[in-house]
Amino acid sequence: MIISGKDIAAQLRSDMQQQVDAMFAEYGRTPNLVVIQVGDDPASSIYVRNKMRAAEFCHIRSQYLHLSGEITEKELCAQIEQLNNDDDVDGILVQLPLPAHIDEERIICAIHAEKDVDGFHPDNAACLWLHQPLQTNHIASIYNPVPDYGCTIACTPKGILSLLASTGVELDGKRAVVVGRSPIVGKPMAKLLMDRQCTVTIAHSHTRDLPAVCREADILIAAVGKPKLITADCIKPGAIVIDVGINRLADGSLSGDVDFEACKDIASFISPVPGGVGPMTVTMLMQNTIDCYKRRQMKGN
């Protein structure tokens, strides 16, 4: 069965409209997201446009700051600090990648953790890894996939948990393989699955006999950025397969990290590319903005 991230994202965004409208009724203002783009990378422009449209649909206020690609790192940090100190701003997102002369890690760290809607700040990453969820009896659903850690969780892993929840399959005790070890997808995904009582293996470029490792998985998540790396001989019959990759092929078409046509009849559930993880990542950015707003309101900001 195909897991439609597009359809699930639409359900979630409609729910977020109601959340935001209720917040306005209670607090007199709606969450405010600031999106910063540095330079004119075409792909970044598309991603930013999609995020702004999603914010508008969810009734979240959004501001777009398009800065010159010649801006210095110091100037960009100063701009971010102004937003950090603005009580009307709840979330700050700097679209990556940045021009080569700017240190991305420094820019990520410049955003206050409480306004980091991407979930990339070291304080948010550490909170996920060092703590167990605050909601000990949390029941996952597409509307509330991640128990409360008291911090912001990276959007893509968070969205994947919603996709998994949509299958109705209980994760407790399942074997999971995450192919990819990036700090924004692979590693947080592994921790979230471990906290759902999965036994998790992280595979990567040095993994020997990758197909054999993948065949152990009840849940297989591919996040490496290599088109059609995961082939039919990597899939355990009945496994759930989530494809995070989005790769532009020579003919201009898009491909995931999974050979979808070869694997779709082996897996019990599989996400497509496009229309799978991508819409969920943007949707979870909206939820993170709402959550940052809520936490700031609880602190009296």
N, C-alpha and C positions, 0 to 999 in steps of 0.2 A: 504494500500500500504506500502511495506517495504522501509524504507529510508536506502539506502546503503551508510554508511559512507566510506566504502572502495572505492567505485566508485567516490564519491565526493572528497575524499582525493587525488585520482589519478589526477583528473582534476586540483585541486588546486596546487599540487606539480609541474605539468607541467607548470602552469602559473608562479610559483616561479622560475623555471629555467630561464625563460625569464627575470624576474625582476633582478635576480642576474647577469645574463650576461650583462644586460644594466648597472648595477652598476659598473661592472668591466670596461666596456668601458668608463664610465664617470669618475670614481675615481681611477682606476688603481689597485684596489684590491677588493676581495669579502668579505662578512661577515665571521667572524671567531667565532665559537662556541667552548667553552671548557666544556667538560663533566667530572665531577669528580665522581668516584665511590670509596667508602670506604668499604673495606672488600669484601667478596665473596658471598653475598646473591644470590642464583640462579635466583630468580625472577628479582632482580635488574640487573643482567647481561643480561637477555633477553631484558629488557626495554632499557638498554643502547645500546645494539646492534641494536635495531630497530631505535633508534634515530640517531645513527651514519650512518646507511644505508640511512635514510631519508635525512640527511644532504648531503650525497654524491650525491644522486639523484637530489637534488635541487641546486647543484653546490656550496653549502656552505662549506667552509673549517671547519674542525672539529678536535679537539685534545681530546684525551682520557687520562685522568690521573687516573690510578688505584692505589689507596693508601692502605697501610696496615690497616687492621681492628684494629691494636694496636696503630694507630696514636693518639696523644693527641689532645684535642680540641684546645689548643693553637697552635700546629703545623699546624692543618688544617686551622685555621684562618689566620696564616701567609702565607700559600700557596694561599689562596683566595686573600689576600691583594696584593700579587705580581701580580696576574691577574687583580685586580682592577686597578693597576697602569700601566698596559701594554696597550699602545695605539693601539696595533694590535689585541687586544681581544675585541669583541663587546658583547658577551654573555657568562655568566657563569651559569652552572647548576650543582648543587650537588644532585646526585640521592638519594632519600629517600626510605626506612628508613636508619638512621645512627645507628651505634653501640650504645648500651645503655649508655655508658659513655660520649657520646657527646650530648650536648644540641642542638636539631634541630633548635629551635627558634633563638638561638644565631648565628648559622651558616647561616641561612636565612638572618639575619640582617647584617652579615658580608659582604655579596655581595652588592656592590653599586647598588642602585635602578636602575640606568641607564643601568646596565648590567644584571639585573635580568630577564632572559627570561621566568622563570616560572610564574612571576607575583605575587610571594608570599611575597615580601618585604613589610613591613608595610607602607612605603611611597607610593608604588603602590596601595595597598589595600585602603589606605586613599584617594588617588586621585580619585579612582573610586567612593567611597561612598560620598565624599564631593563635587564633581563637576558634572555638567551636561556636555554632550558631546560638544566639540568645533565645530563639524560639525552639525549645526542645521537643515540642509535640507538633511541629509544623507539618501540615499535609500539603504536598506540592500540587499545584494546578497550573494551568496555562496563565492564570491571572496572578498567581503568587508563587512562582517556581522556586524562589530562593529564600530560605529562612533568614531572619534578621541577624546580621553580623555587626550591626552598628556602624557600617562603613559602606562605601560605594563599590559595587562589584562590576568588573569589566563587562561591557555590553554583550559581546558575542557569546561568552560562556553562559551568561545569564539567559540569553535568548535560546540557547540550545536546551537548557533545562525546561523551558516552556514547550519546545518541540517534543522533548522526551515525555513530558507530562501528558501531552495530547494523545499519545499512543495508549495510555491507560496501563502500561506495563510497569510493574513494581520493580524499582531499581535495587532494592535491598538484596545483597548477596550476588548480584550479577558481576560477571567478568567484563571489564571495560578496557579498551585499548584506545589511547589517544595518540595519533600519529602527528607529531609536531610538538615542539617544546618552547614555543615563544612565550614571553612573559605576559602577553595580552590575550592569548587564547589557550595554548596547550597547557601551561602550568596551572593557571587558575581553574581551567576545566577539570584537571585531574583532582585538585583539592575539593572542588564542589562535588564531584562524583564520590570521592572517598567519604565525604561527610554525609552522603546518601547511602553509605554502607556498601559501596561497590569495591571490588578488588581491582585496582587500576595499574595498568602498565603504560608507561610513556615510551613510545618508539620514536626513532629519529634517524638521521642520515647514516649513523654508524651501527644501526641495528642489523644484526645478522639474520638472514632468512626472514625478511619482513612478512611475506605471505603466511608463513607458519605462525608467527606471533599474532597477526591479525585474525587468523582463523580461530584463535582461542576466545575471541570477543563475542559476548552477547550484545555489546554496545560498541560500535566502532565509529570513532570520530576522526576524520581526515582533515588536517589543517597544516599543510606544508607548502602549498603554492606550486605544485607540480601537476600539470594536467594528466588526468587518467592514470595516476600512479597506482591507485587501488583498483585491481582487476578482479575478475571473477574468482580466481584462485585464492584471493585474500578473504573471502566472505564465508563465514560459518552459516549454513542454512538456517534461516529464521532470525538472523541477527538484525538489530536496528542499526542503520548506517546513516550518519550525519556528515554531510559534505560541506566543509567550511570554505574550501578553495574556490577562487574565481579567477580564471586565467583566460587571457585573450589569445586565441590561436591565430595562425598565419592568415587564415581566410576571413578573419574579423569576427568569427563566432566566439561564444564563451563556452568554457569547459570547467568543470569542477576538478577536484583532485581524485574523484571517483569516476570510473568508467560506468556511467549511469545505465546505459543500455545493456551492458554485460552483467550488471549486478542487480538490477531491479527485480528480477524474478527469483533471485536467491534470497534476498533480504525480506524480512517480514514488513519492515517499514524503511523507507529511504527518502531523504530530502533531495530535491532537485537543485540544479544551478542553471539559470537564475531562479528566484522564487522560493528559495528555501531559507537559509540562514540570513541572507542579506537583509530582507525586510525586518527580521527579528532584531538584528543589531541596532537598526535605527529606532525601532520601537522601544527597545530597552534603554536607549539614550533618553527618550522621553520620560520613561519611568524613573530613571536615575535623577533627572531634573526635578521631577515631582518629589522624589524621596529626599533630595538635598533641601528642597524648600521646606518639607515637613520637619526635618531635623533642625533647621534653622529657626523655624517658628517655635518649636518646643524649647529651644534655648533662649527664646525671647528676642531674636533678631528680626 
